[in-house]
Amino acid sequence: LLCKLTFTIDTLCLKYSPPPSDKKRMPTLFKDFEDYTKASKSYDKAGRIPICVDRIISHLPNNCSLLDAGCGTGNYISPLIKSGKISKYTAIELNEGMLDIARSKSENLQSTIQIQFQKGDLLKRFNFDDDTFDAVIINQVLHHLTDIDKPSRKEQLQNVQHVFDECKRVLRNGGILCINTSSHAQSASLWYSNLLLPEEKMSIVFKRFPDVSEMKEMLLNARFTNIETEIDPEPMLGRSYFDYEKAFDASFRNAESTFAMVNSQELDDALQRLKNHLKDREGYDKKVRNDQEREGCSTEIFAI
């Protein structure tokens, strides 16, 4: 069968601006210090996979009109469409580099399903009518939206609350929101976080990631109910997560935002520590896997 795909690109939003070269300051939003256009070129090569996708599919209704909010390079498009549950797939992403890769992946799908792409900013009103979708997915996006320079925690998280409010608005009655994120304990247990980040920078990570209890409260504020959480042990980088030597490759580091939080000297020091750890690779690997088993790697939240 011929591939019948429909692509729509909406360029209503401001163009992405590259980050400043000076990383000594700790910026307000992730986009201030990570170059997503650069990251998009190596994002998938690092081994990133569609974590929790089977759990997401199990919660989707049949004949589902789905919004992928912050689709990145489109890792969820193929498995979700191949599930047979999707009637229409809409993906929005702010960064053009990420969006180009997502679009190219969908071109290889043999499907009569309508697939639409929009360049869109989640911090603005979503460019959709009320009651448009049966499901919205948001995968490892929310920590990019927090504004930690704001004085109160409520203000720091107001962008996340906005996104939840918009999701509720565009979802039909009974529609489901599927969120993948990391709890504070999961963020702290990642081997590269332990390797790279001193306590003061780990505290920045905790501020950027709304913890699960905070998200539950914001979901209730947005009038979501039936909130469920599930722990997923699968690393976001798949099997590549345990290929510690890849940290010495700049293309791998470009695909993981944690590496963008350190300056060149901090990175050099961290890579030297990794070399020392790998002198006993078996022991280091055992520790990493124990941490993964204890905390899981991400948390999936479902709400209606």
N, C-alpha and C positions, 0 to 999 in steps of 0.2 A: 504493500500500500504506500501511496505517496504521503509524505509528511505534510499535514495541513496545520500550520501554526500561525497564529496571529500575534504580532508584536506591536505594542503601543508604548512609546517612550514620551514621558511627560517631563519637560524641562522647566517646570515652574520654579524650582528651588535655586538658591544661590550656588554658584560653582564652588567646589572644594578648594580651599587654600592650603598649600603645603605648610608643614609645621616649621617653626623657627629653628635655626640651627643650634641655638643656645639651649641646652637641656639642663642647665644648672637650676633653673627655676622649676618648680613642680606645677604644671599647667592645670587649668580649670577642667578641661574636658580631654578625653583621650585623643580626640582628633587634633588637639593642639600640639601633640608631640609625636604621634605616629603617622607616618606617611602611608595612607591606605592605598594610594595608587601604586606605590612601590611594593607594598605588602601583597597586593593582589597578584603580582607576577610569580610569587613563590608560595602563596597561601596554600594551595592544594598540594604542591610538591612536598611540603612538610609532613604530609600524611593525614591532614585534617579530614574527618569523616562525619557523616550525618548521625551524630549520637542520638540515642533515644528514639530513632525513627520508627522502630517497630511499636513502641509504646504509643507514639503519636498516632500511627495508623490505626491502632486498636481503639482509639477514642474518637476517630472521625466518623461522621455519618456517611452513608452512601450518597452518591450524586452531590458531592460536596463542592461548594464554591469557597475557595481558600485564599486567604491573604498571607503571604510570607513577608512579614514586616522586618526589614533589615536583612535582606536575603543574602548579602555577601556575595560569594562566588557561586551561589546556587547549588550547594551540595544536597539540598533536600528535594530539589525539583524532580529528578529522575526516580528515586525510590517512592515518592509520594504518588506520582502519576502512574507508575507501574503497579501500584497497589490496586488500581481499578476503582478507587473510591472518589476520585476527583473528577468533577465536571468542568471546572474552570479554575485556572491557577493564575493568581495575580501576585507579582513580586515587586516590592519597592526597595530601593537602595539609594543612598545619597552619593556614594562614590562611583564615578563613571568607570574606573578601571575594574572594580568589582562587578559592576553591572554588565560590562562587556563580556566578561568570562561567563557569568550566569546565562547570558543570552546565547552564547556559543554552545553551552551544554544542552540547552533545550532544542537547538537546531538539529541535534543528532537523534532526537526522540521521534519514533514513528507513532504518531498519535493524531487523533482528530480533535483532541482537547484544545480549547482556546487558552493560550498562554499569553499574558500581558505583562509588560515590564514598564515601570515608571521610575524615573529619577525623582526621589521624594525624600523630604526631610521629616523625620518622625517628630521633631520638636514643633512642627506646625500642624494645623488642622489637616487630617487626612483628606486626600482629594477623592472622597467617595461619599455617596449618599448614606443616610441612615439605613440600617437593616439590609446591608448588601451581601454579607458573607455568612457562611455557616461555621467557619473556623478561621482563627487567626493563629499563626505560629510566630514566636519571637525567640530566636535561638542565640544565646550568648551575645546579646545586644545591650541589655539594660545598663551594664556598667560603663558603657560608652556615653551614657546620657546624663549621669549624675554630675552635679556642679558643686564640687567640694569647697569652693571659695565662699559659698553662701554661709551666713552666720549660724543658721539653725539647721538641724537635720531635716526638718520638714521642707525648708527651702532648697536644700541640697538635692532632695528627692522629688521636687515638684515636676521635673521633666518626666520622670518615671510615672508619676501620678497622671500627668497629662496623657501619656501613651495608653495607660490602662483605661482612662476615660474615653479616649478615642476608639479603642478596641471595642469597648462596650457599645458605643454609639453605632459603629458600622456592622456589628454582629446582629444577626436576626435573633428573634426570641428563641432561647434554648441553644444558641450557638456557643461554641466552646473556644476558649483561649488556652493555648498550649505554650508554656514558657520553659526554656531551658536556661539555667543559670548555675552559679556555684555558690555554695554557702561559704561563710568565712572560714570554717574549718577545712573545707575542701580546697579553697584558694591557698591556705597556709600549708597544706600537705603536698602540693605539687612540687616535684623535685627541683624544677628550675626556679620556682619562687623561693624555696629554701636556699638555693645556691646563690641567687642574685640579690635578694632584698634584705637589707638590715631591718631592724624592728621599726624604725621610723617610716620606712617606705612601705613595709607591710601594712602599717596602719593606714596608709593612703589607699592601698588596695581594699581594705575593709570599708573605708568610706565610700569608695567607688561602687562596690558591690552592695546593693541592698540585701540585707540578710533575709532569710526566708520569713521570719516573723514580721519584718517590715513590709515585705511584699504581700503577705496575707492581709495585713491591715489596709494597705492601699487598694487591694482588690475589693475588699469589703466596701471601702469608700466609693469605689466605682460601681457598686451595686452588683458585683459578682457574688455567686453563691456556690455551694458544692465544691469547695476548694480541696483538692487532693494533692499530695506531694509524694514523689517516688525518688529514691536514690538510685543513680546509675553508676556502676563501677567502671564503665568503658571510658578510656581516655579520649579526649577530643582529637588527639593526634593518632588514634588507633595504635597499631603495633609500633609505629615510629616513636611513640612516647618513651619506649624503653631503649631506643637507639641513642644513648646519651652522647655519643661521639658527634652526632649531628649538630650539637651546640657550637662546635668549632666552625661550622659552615654559616656564612653570613646569610645565605638564602633561607636557611632554616630559622635563624634568629629574626629575620624580617617578617616571618609569618606568625610570630607569637608576640603579642603586645607587651608582655612582661619584660622582654629584653629592651624595649624602648624606654623603660623607666630608669635606666642606669646610664651614667656617662662612660666615656671610653676607659678611664682608669678603673672604675668599678667593674666594668665588663672584663678587663684583663685580669683583675684579681679573682673574679669569679671563675673564669676559665682555668686559671691556675689551680684553684681549689678543686675543680672538677677533675683535672689531670691527677691530682693526688687521690681523690676518691676512687678513680678508675684503676689505680694500682691494685686495689682489691675489688675488681668489678663485680665478682659474685656477691660479696658482702654488701656492696652498695646497691646492687640490683634487688637483693632480698629486702633491704630496708625500704626502698621505693615501693616495691610490691606490697609490703606489709601496710604502708601508709595508704596505698590505694584501696586495699581490702578493708581497712578500718573505717575510712571516711567516705569512700566512693569518690568519683571524679566530678560529678555534676548532679544537679537536682532538677527534676521535671515537675512542673506545677501545672495542674489542670483546673480550670474554673469555668463555670457556666453563668 
